[in-house]
């Protein structure tokens, strides 16, 4: 036994949303379960080098949430259509196509296929829990496997553990898996990046401001720095989604500030972004927010965060010198 297989069922999905099965999203409970499992894998030294996921929304989101909570980028995730509505033969074929040098693989998918695969690989030498659920949502099975992914016969795997999310701590360690503090969200939530989008209209400097998600005040694009991405790339991603703009993000930050969220303090790094393209309204993902180009002075007045308003003013002075 030289390789390892992690079998993870998707988190709890939201049946209250009127969509087809493939596009059914996770409930908040499902997202937290996936994140708790990610922290657990990080703590146990079980981060996979390859993740194979069903392309169905609830499975892919589970894989992404788990990845980020593990502190790794989502580039290790490969979606495979055969994992959706799969039977044992389909899943064995998917594993057989894995690179020979893949030492630890995580498979994220659905029941009944995953349970059937687990029973097959353990040779049915597995005890069904009293509630009759072998792999409830967001539950992880950890198996030791033979060297060759192409030779997976019945009973070839050895079960190391089955871990359910409700048996894991509700809060998350901070700032690392062995951190002394616990918080309401995974550690990476509390490191954020932002941009001040700007352009020149003739010789006149303009700043782009957008309404907050609750439309209560004006903000600039800001979001969690995703593991695996630089703060600049994460901020540019937020600018595209929240403000519908693309551009060049500066290498050096304008400044940093602290803000309260999720029961603790988030640190936000702010970068300048010279806008090169404004996405048309019909293509803008969050067009309900509304956006306005205003002078630096007007932007400073509208922004709720005092430190951010000061940064806008200081940045405008830098560009004018």
KENU-826620 format. One record per residue (C-alpha): residue number from 1; x, y, z. Coordinates in Angstrom, 2 decimals. Layout:
<atoms>
<atom num="NUM" xx="X" yy="Y" zz="Z"/>
...
</atoms>
This chain:
<atoms>
<atom num="1" xx="0.00" yy="0.00" zz="0.00"/>
<atom num="2" xx="1.84" yy="3.09" zz="-1.23"/>
<atom num="3" xx="-0.88" yy="5.47" zz="-2.40"/>
<atom num="4" xx="-3.90" yy="7.10" zz="-0.82"/>
<atom num="5" xx="-7.44" yy="7.81" zz="-1.95"/>
<atom num="6" xx="-9.69" yy="10.39" zz="-0.30"/>
<atom num="7" xx="-13.37" yy="9.96" zz="-1.16"/>
<atom num="8" xx="-15.40" yy="13.07" zz="-0.34"/>
<atom num="9" xx="-19.12" yy="13.37" zz="-0.88"/>
<atom num="10" xx="-20.38" yy="16.85" zz="-1.74"/>
<atom num="11" xx="-21.75" yy="19.08" zz="1.02"/>
<atom num="12" xx="-25.41" yy="19.57" zz="1.88"/>
<atom num="13" xx="-27.19" yy="20.98" zz="-1.17"/>
<atom num="14" xx="-30.04" yy="23.48" zz="-1.32"/>
<atom num="15" xx="-33.26" yy="21.85" zz="-2.53"/>
<atom num="16" xx="-35.13" yy="25.13" zz="-2.08"/>
<atom num="17" xx="-33.58" yy="26.61" zz="-5.23"/>
<atom num="18" xx="-35.59" yy="26.11" zz="-8.43"/>
<atom num="19" xx="-32.85" yy="24.67" zz="-10.65"/>
<atom num="20" xx="-32.10" yy="21.32" zz="-12.24"/>
<atom num="21" xx="-30.10" yy="18.69" zz="-10.36"/>
<atom num="22" xx="-26.80" yy="19.52" zz="-12.07"/>
<atom num="23" xx="-26.92" yy="23.18" zz="-11.05"/>
<atom num="24" xx="-28.21" yy="22.73" zz="-7.50"/>
<atom num="25" xx="-25.98" yy="24.79" zz="-5.16"/>
<atom num="26" xx="-24.73" yy="24.13" zz="-1.64"/>
<atom num="27" xx="-26.49" yy="25.40" zz="1.44"/>
<atom num="28" xx="-24.40" yy="27.43" zz="3.88"/>
<atom num="29" xx="-24.23" yy="24.30" zz="6.01"/>
<atom num="30" xx="-22.75" yy="22.45" zz="3.04"/>
<atom num="31" xx="-20.11" yy="25.12" zz="2.48"/>
<atom num="32" xx="-19.06" yy="25.06" zz="6.14"/>
<atom num="33" xx="-18.86" yy="21.26" zz="6.07"/>
<atom num="34" xx="-16.54" yy="21.34" zz="3.07"/>
<atom num="35" xx="-14.36" yy="23.97" zz="4.73"/>
<atom num="36" xx="-14.14" yy="22.04" zz="8.00"/>
<atom num="37" xx="-13.07" yy="18.98" zz="6.06"/>
<atom num="38" xx="-10.39" yy="21.04" zz="4.30"/>
<atom num="39" xx="-8.95" yy="22.23" zz="7.60"/>
<atom num="40" xx="-9.05" yy="18.65" zz="8.91"/>
<atom num="41" xx="-7.05" yy="17.40" zz="5.89"/>
<atom num="42" xx="-4.49" yy="20.20" zz="6.36"/>
<atom num="43" xx="-4.13" yy="19.41" zz="10.06"/>
<atom num="44" xx="-3.66" yy="15.70" zz="9.36"/>
<atom num="45" xx="-1.07" yy="16.30" zz="6.61"/>
<atom num="46" xx="-3.41" yy="14.84" zz="3.98"/>
<atom num="47" xx="-3.55" yy="17.58" zz="1.37"/>
<atom num="48" xx="-3.99" yy="15.84" zz="-2.03"/>
<atom num="49" xx="-1.77" yy="16.45" zz="-5.03"/>
<atom num="50" xx="-4.71" yy="15.87" zz="-7.39"/>
<atom num="51" xx="-8.43" yy="16.45" zz="-6.94"/>
<atom num="52" xx="-10.97" yy="14.95" zz="-9.33"/>
<atom num="53" xx="-14.45" yy="16.45" zz="-9.04"/>
<atom num="54" xx="-17.83" yy="16.06" zz="-10.61"/>
<atom num="55" xx="-18.67" yy="19.18" zz="-12.64"/>
<atom num="56" xx="-22.07" yy="19.44" zz="-10.90"/>
<atom num="57" xx="-22.21" yy="22.72" zz="-8.99"/>
<atom num="58" xx="-22.59" yy="21.23" zz="-5.51"/>
<atom num="59" xx="-19.60" yy="18.91" zz="-6.00"/>
<atom num="60" xx="-17.32" yy="21.46" zz="-7.65"/>
<atom num="61" xx="-18.09" yy="24.07" zz="-5.00"/>
<atom num="62" xx="-17.36" yy="21.47" zz="-2.31"/>
<atom num="63" xx="-13.97" yy="20.79" zz="-3.89"/>
<atom num="64" xx="-13.18" yy="24.51" zz="-4.16"/>
<atom num="65" xx="-14.21" yy="25.32" zz="-0.57"/>
<atom num="66" xx="-12.25" yy="22.34" zz="0.73"/>
<atom num="67" xx="-9.17" yy="23.35" zz="-1.29"/>
<atom num="68" xx="-9.10" yy="26.92" zz="-0.07"/>
<atom num="69" xx="-9.58" yy="25.86" zz="3.55"/>
<atom num="70" xx="-6.57" yy="23.57" zz="3.05"/>
<atom num="71" xx="-4.55" yy="26.63" zz="2.03"/>
<atom num="72" xx="-4.01" yy="25.52" zz="-1.56"/>
<atom num="73" xx="-5.15" yy="26.88" zz="-4.90"/>
<atom num="74" xx="-8.02" yy="25.40" zz="-6.88"/>
<atom num="75" xx="-5.71" yy="24.64" zz="-9.83"/>
<atom num="76" xx="-5.32" yy="21.09" zz="-8.47"/>
<atom num="77" xx="-9.01" yy="20.44" zz="-9.23"/>
<atom num="78" xx="-9.85" yy="18.61" zz="-12.46"/>
<atom num="79" xx="-13.51" yy="18.19" zz="-13.36"/>
<atom num="80" xx="-14.47" yy="14.91" zz="-15.02"/>
<atom num="81" xx="-17.97" yy="14.50" zz="-16.42"/>
<atom num="82" xx="-18.04" yy="10.77" zz="-15.70"/>
<atom num="83" xx="-18.02" yy="11.42" zz="-11.95"/>
<atom num="84" xx="-21.55" yy="12.85" zz="-12.17"/>
<atom num="85" xx="-24.23" yy="10.13" zz="-11.90"/>
<atom num="86" xx="-21.38" yy="7.58" zz="-11.88"/>
<atom num="87" xx="-21.46" yy="3.88" zz="-11.14"/>
<atom num="88" xx="-18.53" yy="1.91" zz="-9.76"/>
<atom num="89" xx="-17.19" yy="1.04" zz="-13.21"/>
<atom num="90" xx="-17.19" yy="4.72" zz="-14.20"/>
<atom num="91" xx="-15.29" yy="5.75" zz="-11.08"/>
<atom num="92" xx="-12.74" yy="2.95" zz="-11.46"/>
<atom num="93" xx="-12.16" yy="4.13" zz="-15.02"/>
<atom num="94" xx="-11.66" yy="7.71" zz="-13.83"/>
<atom num="95" xx="-9.11" yy="6.59" zz="-11.24"/>
<atom num="96" xx="-7.38" yy="4.42" zz="-13.84"/>
<atom num="97" xx="-6.78" yy="7.50" zz="-15.97"/>
<atom num="98" xx="-4.95" yy="9.30" zz="-13.16"/>
<atom num="99" xx="-1.23" yy="10.06" zz="-13.62"/>
<atom num="100" xx="0.94" yy="7.20" zz="-12.30"/>
<atom num="101" xx="2.90" yy="9.63" zz="-10.12"/>
<atom num="102" xx="-0.21" yy="10.87" zz="-8.29"/>
<atom num="103" xx="0.36" yy="9.72" zz="-4.72"/>
<atom num="104" xx="-2.72" yy="11.09" zz="-2.97"/>
<atom num="105" xx="-5.93" yy="11.64" zz="-4.92"/>
<atom num="106" xx="-9.19" yy="13.11" zz="-3.70"/>
<atom num="107" xx="-12.41" yy="12.17" zz="-5.50"/>
<atom num="108" xx="-15.35" yy="14.53" zz="-4.95"/>
<atom num="109" xx="-18.72" yy="13.32" zz="-6.15"/>
<atom num="110" xx="-22.09" yy="11.86" zz="-5.34"/>
<atom num="111" xx="-23.96" yy="8.96" zz="-3.84"/>
<atom num="112" xx="-24.80" yy="6.19" zz="-4.52"/>
<atom num="113" xx="-21.67" yy="5.91" zz="-6.69"/>
<atom num="114" xx="-19.17" yy="6.91" zz="-4.01"/>
<atom num="115" xx="-20.61" yy="4.54" zz="-1.41"/>
<atom num="116" xx="-20.58" yy="1.70" zz="-3.95"/>
<atom num="117" xx="-16.95" yy="2.48" zz="-4.79"/>
<atom num="118" xx="-16.00" yy="2.48" zz="-1.10"/>
<atom num="119" xx="-17.68" yy="-0.90" zz="-0.56"/>
<atom num="120" xx="-15.97" yy="-2.31" zz="-3.67"/>
<atom num="121" xx="-12.48" yy="-1.11" zz="-2.73"/>
<atom num="122" xx="-12.75" yy="-2.40" zz="0.84"/>
<atom num="123" xx="-14.17" yy="-5.74" zz="-0.29"/>
<atom num="124" xx="-17.36" yy="-5.05" zz="1.66"/>
<atom num="125" xx="-15.31" yy="-5.32" zz="4.88"/>
<atom num="126" xx="-16.86" yy="-2.20" zz="6.28"/>
<atom num="127" xx="-19.29" yy="-1.57" zz="9.11"/>
<atom num="128" xx="-22.40" yy="0.39" zz="8.24"/>
<atom num="129" xx="-23.14" yy="3.00" zz="10.95"/>
<atom num="130" xx="-26.29" yy="2.71" zz="13.05"/>
<atom num="131" xx="-28.00" yy="5.46" zz="11.07"/>
<atom num="132" xx="-27.46" yy="3.47" zz="7.88"/>
<atom num="133" xx="-25.47" yy="6.27" zz="6.24"/>
<atom num="134" xx="-22.00" yy="5.29" zz="5.10"/>
<atom num="135" xx="-21.14" yy="8.61" zz="3.41"/>
<atom num="136" xx="-23.48" yy="11.43" zz="4.50"/>
<atom num="137" xx="-22.93" yy="14.81" zz="2.89"/>
<atom num="138" xx="-19.41" yy="16.30" zz="3.28"/>
<atom num="139" xx="-18.15" yy="13.00" zz="4.77"/>
<atom num="140" xx="-14.64" yy="11.81" zz="3.93"/>
<atom num="141" xx="-13.30" yy="8.27" zz="3.56"/>
<atom num="142" xx="-9.52" yy="7.80" zz="3.66"/>
<atom num="143" xx="-8.06" yy="4.66" zz="2.09"/>
<atom num="144" xx="-4.60" yy="3.21" zz="1.55"/>
<atom num="145" xx="-4.31" yy="1.99" zz="-2.04"/>
<atom num="146" xx="-2.04" yy="-0.19" zz="-4.19"/>
<atom num="147" xx="0.71" yy="1.33" zz="-6.33"/>
<atom num="148" xx="-1.05" yy="1.06" zz="-9.70"/>
<atom num="149" xx="-4.22" yy="3.10" zz="-10.22"/>
<atom num="150" xx="-5.01" yy="0.86" zz="-13.21"/>
<atom num="151" xx="-5.19" yy="-2.29" zz="-11.07"/>
<atom num="152" xx="-7.98" yy="-1.63" zz="-8.61"/>
<atom num="153" xx="-9.53" yy="-4.98" zz="-7.84"/>
<atom num="154" xx="-12.27" yy="-5.67" zz="-5.33"/>
<atom num="155" xx="-10.87" yy="-5.40" zz="-1.80"/>
<atom num="156" xx="-7.59" yy="-3.80" zz="-2.89"/>
<atom num="157" xx="-8.00" yy="-0.81" zz="-0.56"/>
<atom num="158" xx="-7.61" yy="-0.56" zz="3.18"/>
<atom num="159" xx="-9.87" yy="1.84" zz="5.03"/>
<atom num="160" xx="-8.00" yy="4.15" zz="7.39"/>
<atom num="161" xx="-10.88" yy="6.33" zz="8.58"/>
<atom num="162" xx="-14.29" yy="7.77" zz="7.82"/>
<atom num="163" xx="-14.72" yy="11.33" zz="9.08"/>
<atom num="164" xx="-18.00" yy="13.21" zz="9.29"/>
<atom num="165" xx="-18.09" yy="17.03" zz="9.39"/>
<atom num="166" xx="-20.33" yy="17.23" zz="12.46"/>
<atom num="167" xx="-17.57" yy="15.52" zz="14.44"/>
<atom num="168" xx="-15.15" yy="18.35" zz="13.66"/>
<atom num="169" xx="-14.87" yy="21.71" zz="15.49"/>
<atom num="170" xx="-17.42" yy="24.30" zz="14.34"/>
<atom num="171" xx="-14.89" yy="27.15" zz="14.42"/>
<atom num="172" xx="-11.67" yy="27.41" zz="12.45"/>
<atom num="173" xx="-8.09" yy="27.71" zz="13.74"/>
<atom num="174" xx="-6.25" yy="30.96" zz="13.08"/>
<atom num="175" xx="-3.85" yy="31.90" zz="11.58"/>
<atom num="176" xx="-2.83" yy="28.33" zz="10.63"/>
<atom num="177" xx="-4.08" yy="24.77" zz="11.26"/>
<atom num="178" xx="-2.26" yy="24.72" zz="14.60"/>
<atom num="179" xx="-3.10" yy="28.31" zz="15.47"/>
<atom num="180" xx="-4.07" yy="29.12" zz="19.06"/>
<atom num="181" xx="-7.07" yy="31.26" zz="18.07"/>
<atom num="182" xx="-10.39" yy="30.13" zz="16.59"/>
<atom num="183" xx="-12.63" yy="32.16" zz="14.29"/>
<atom num="184" xx="-16.01" yy="31.90" zz="12.58"/>
<atom num="185" xx="-14.53" yy="31.40" zz="9.10"/>
<atom num="186" xx="-11.41" yy="29.73" zz="7.65"/>
<atom num="187" xx="-8.19" yy="31.69" zz="8.20"/>
<atom num="188" xx="-7.83" yy="32.88" zz="4.62"/>
<atom num="189" xx="-11.08" yy="34.89" zz="4.85"/>
<atom num="190" xx="-9.32" yy="37.45" zz="7.03"/>
<atom num="191" xx="-6.70" yy="38.43" zz="4.46"/>
<atom num="192" xx="-8.29" yy="40.55" zz="1.75"/>
<atom num="193" xx="-7.23" yy="42.68" zz="-1.19"/>
<atom num="194" xx="-8.83" yy="45.64" zz="-2.90"/>
<atom num="195" xx="-8.30" yy="48.02" zz="-5.82"/>
<atom num="196" xx="-8.93" yy="51.69" zz="-6.44"/>
<atom num="197" xx="-10.07" yy="51.67" zz="-10.09"/>
<atom num="198" xx="-9.09" yy="54.83" zz="-11.92"/>
<atom num="199" xx="-8.93" yy="56.34" zz="-15.40"/>
<atom num="200" xx="-8.20" yy="59.66" zz="-17.08"/>
<atom num="201" xx="-10.92" yy="61.50" zz="-18.96"/>
<atom num="202" xx="-8.74" yy="63.89" zz="-20.89"/>
<atom num="203" xx="-6.46" yy="65.22" zz="-18.16"/>
<atom num="204" xx="-9.06" yy="64.67" zz="-15.45"/>
<atom num="205" xx="-8.58" yy="61.80" zz="-12.99"/>
<atom num="206" xx="-11.70" yy="59.77" zz="-12.21"/>
<atom num="207" xx="-12.28" yy="57.08" zz="-9.56"/>
<atom num="208" xx="-14.84" yy="54.30" zz="-9.92"/>
<atom num="209" xx="-17.07" yy="53.65" zz="-6.92"/>
<atom num="210" xx="-19.79" yy="51.02" zz="-6.61"/>
<atom num="211" xx="-22.62" yy="50.40" zz="-4.19"/>
<atom num="212" xx="-22.12" yy="47.78" zz="-1.50"/>
<atom num="213" xx="-23.93" yy="44.47" zz="-1.88"/>
<atom num="214" xx="-26.67" yy="45.77" zz="0.43"/>
<atom num="215" xx="-26.73" yy="49.12" zz="-1.44"/>
<atom num="216" xx="-26.21" yy="51.05" zz="1.80"/>
<atom num="217" xx="-22.99" yy="52.88" zz="0.99"/>
<atom num="218" xx="-20.28" yy="53.24" zz="-1.65"/>
<atom num="219" xx="-17.20" yy="51.03" zz="-1.81"/>
<atom num="220" xx="-14.43" yy="49.99" zz="-4.15"/>
<atom num="221" xx="-13.92" yy="46.34" zz="-5.20"/>
<atom num="222" xx="-12.67" yy="44.20" zz="-2.32"/>
<atom num="223" xx="-12.60" yy="40.50" zz="-1.52"/>
<atom num="224" xx="-10.89" yy="37.55" zz="0.10"/>
<atom num="225" xx="-7.42" yy="36.76" zz="-1.18"/>
<atom num="226" xx="-7.82" yy="33.27" zz="-2.54"/>
<atom num="227" xx="-5.08" yy="30.77" zz="-1.65"/>
<atom num="228" xx="-2.91" yy="30.16" zz="-4.71"/>
<atom num="229" xx="-3.48" yy="33.67" zz="-6.10"/>
<atom num="230" xx="-1.47" yy="36.83" zz="-5.53"/>
<atom num="231" xx="-3.30" yy="39.71" zz="-3.81"/>
<atom num="232" xx="-3.19" yy="41.65" zz="-7.09"/>
<atom num="233" xx="-4.80" yy="38.83" zz="-9.09"/>
<atom num="234" xx="-7.45" yy="38.29" zz="-6.40"/>
<atom num="235" xx="-8.24" yy="42.01" zz="-6.38"/>
<atom num="236" xx="-8.48" yy="42.13" zz="-10.19"/>
<atom num="237" xx="-10.91" yy="39.22" zz="-10.04"/>
<atom num="238" xx="-13.08" yy="41.13" zz="-7.56"/>
<atom num="239" xx="-12.96" yy="44.22" zz="-9.77"/>
<atom num="240" xx="-14.24" yy="42.21" zz="-12.73"/>
<atom num="241" xx="-17.07" yy="40.64" zz="-10.72"/>
<atom num="242" xx="-18.11" yy="43.53" zz="-8.46"/>
<atom num="243" xx="-17.43" yy="46.55" zz="-10.68"/>
<atom num="244" xx="-17.38" yy="45.09" zz="-14.18"/>
<atom num="245" xx="-13.95" yy="46.48" zz="-15.09"/>
<atom num="246" xx="-10.58" yy="45.13" zz="-16.19"/>
<atom num="247" xx="-7.22" yy="46.82" zz="-16.03"/>
<atom num="248" xx="-3.62" yy="46.92" zz="-14.88"/>
<atom num="249" xx="-3.10" yy="46.43" zz="-11.15"/>
<atom num="250" xx="-0.03" yy="48.13" zz="-9.71"/>
<atom num="251" xx="2.75" yy="46.12" zz="-8.10"/>
<atom num="252" xx="2.93" yy="48.35" zz="-5.04"/>
<atom num="253" xx="-0.02" yy="48.83" zz="-2.68"/>
<atom num="254" xx="-1.48" yy="52.24" zz="-1.95"/>
<atom num="255" xx="-1.92" yy="51.21" zz="1.66"/>
<atom num="256" xx="-3.62" yy="48.84" zz="4.09"/>
<atom num="257" xx="-6.46" yy="49.11" zz="6.57"/>
<atom num="258" xx="-8.35" yy="46.96" zz="9.08"/>
<atom num="259" xx="-12.05" yy="46.16" zz="9.06"/>
<atom num="260" xx="-14.32" yy="44.09" zz="11.28"/>
<atom num="261" xx="-16.09" yy="41.08" zz="9.77"/>
<atom num="262" xx="-17.00" yy="37.50" zz="10.69"/>
<atom num="263" xx="-16.38" yy="38.20" zz="14.37"/>
<atom num="264" xx="-12.76" yy="39.32" zz="13.96"/>
<atom num="265" xx="-10.46" yy="41.78" zz="12.17"/>
<atom num="266" xx="-9.66" yy="41.52" zz="8.48"/>
<atom num="267" xx="-6.53" yy="43.04" zz="6.98"/>
<atom num="268" xx="-7.09" yy="44.66" zz="3.56"/>
<atom num="269" xx="-4.28" yy="45.55" zz="1.13"/>
<atom num="270" xx="-5.28" yy="48.19" zz="-1.45"/>
<atom num="271" xx="-3.75" yy="48.47" zz="-4.93"/>
<atom num="272" xx="-4.24" yy="51.00" zz="-7.73"/>
<atom num="273" xx="-5.84" yy="49.66" zz="-10.92"/>
<atom num="274" xx="-5.80" yy="51.62" zz="-14.15"/>
<atom num="275" xx="-8.98" yy="50.59" zz="-15.94"/>
<atom num="276" xx="-8.52" yy="49.55" zz="-19.57"/>
<atom num="277" xx="-11.97" yy="48.09" zz="-20.22"/>
<atom num="278" xx="-15.45" yy="48.66" zz="-18.83"/>
<atom num="279" xx="-17.63" yy="45.57" zz="-19.20"/>
<atom num="280" xx="-21.03" yy="46.33" zz="-20.81"/>
<atom num="281" xx="-23.95" yy="46.31" zz="-18.36"/>
<atom num="282" xx="-25.48" yy="43.16" zz="-19.86"/>
<atom num="283" xx="-22.23" yy="41.23" zz="-19.32"/>
<atom num="284" xx="-21.51" yy="42.56" zz="-15.83"/>
<atom num="285" xx="-22.15" yy="39.87" zz="-13.22"/>
<atom num="286" xx="-23.25" yy="42.25" zz="-10.45"/>
<atom num="287" xx="-24.80" yy="45.06" zz="-12.47"/>
<atom num="288" xx="-27.50" yy="45.50" zz="-9.80"/>
<atom num="289" xx="-24.89" yy="47.32" zz="-7.68"/>
<atom num="290" xx="-24.55" yy="50.33" zz="-9.93"/>
<atom num="291" xx="-21.24" yy="52.12" zz="-10.59"/>
<atom num="292" xx="-20.20" yy="55.74" zz="-10.94"/>
<atom num="293" xx="-17.08" yy="57.53" zz="-12.14"/>
<atom num="294" xx="-16.43" yy="60.49" zz="-9.85"/>
<atom num="295" xx="-13.63" yy="62.88" zz="-8.96"/>
<atom num="296" xx="-11.14" yy="61.80" zz="-6.24"/>
<atom num="297" xx="-12.63" yy="64.40" zz="-3.91"/>
<atom num="298" xx="-16.16" yy="63.05" zz="-4.46"/>
<atom num="299" xx="-14.96" yy="59.46" zz="-4.06"/>
<atom num="300" xx="-13.33" yy="60.31" zz="-0.73"/>
<atom num="301" xx="-16.62" yy="61.83" zz="0.47"/>
<atom num="302" xx="-18.69" yy="58.81" zz="-0.55"/>
<atom num="303" xx="-16.49" yy="56.00" zz="0.76"/>
<atom num="304" xx="-17.52" yy="54.77" zz="4.20"/>
<atom num="305" xx="-14.05" yy="53.61" zz="5.32"/>
<atom num="306" xx="-12.08" yy="56.68" zz="6.51"/>
<atom num="307" xx="-8.69" yy="55.04" zz="5.86"/>
<atom num="308" xx="-9.76" yy="54.20" zz="2.32"/>
<atom num="309" xx="-10.97" yy="57.75" zz="1.68"/>
<atom num="310" xx="-7.56" yy="59.01" zz="2.82"/>
<atom num="311" xx="-5.82" yy="56.58" zz="0.46"/>
<atom num="312" xx="-7.85" yy="57.88" zz="-2.48"/>
<atom num="313" xx="-6.77" yy="61.43" zz="-1.69"/>
<atom num="314" xx="-3.11" yy="60.46" zz="-1.25"/>
<atom num="315" xx="-3.16" yy="58.43" zz="-4.44"/>
<atom num="316" xx="-4.62" yy="61.33" zz="-6.44"/>
<atom num="317" xx="-1.83" yy="63.60" zz="-5.16"/>
<atom num="318" xx="0.81" yy="61.04" zz="-6.19"/>
<atom num="319" xx="-0.54" yy="60.92" zz="-9.74"/>
<atom num="320" xx="-0.58" yy="64.71" zz="-10.00"/>
<atom num="321" xx="3.09" yy="65.12" zz="-9.03"/>
</atoms>
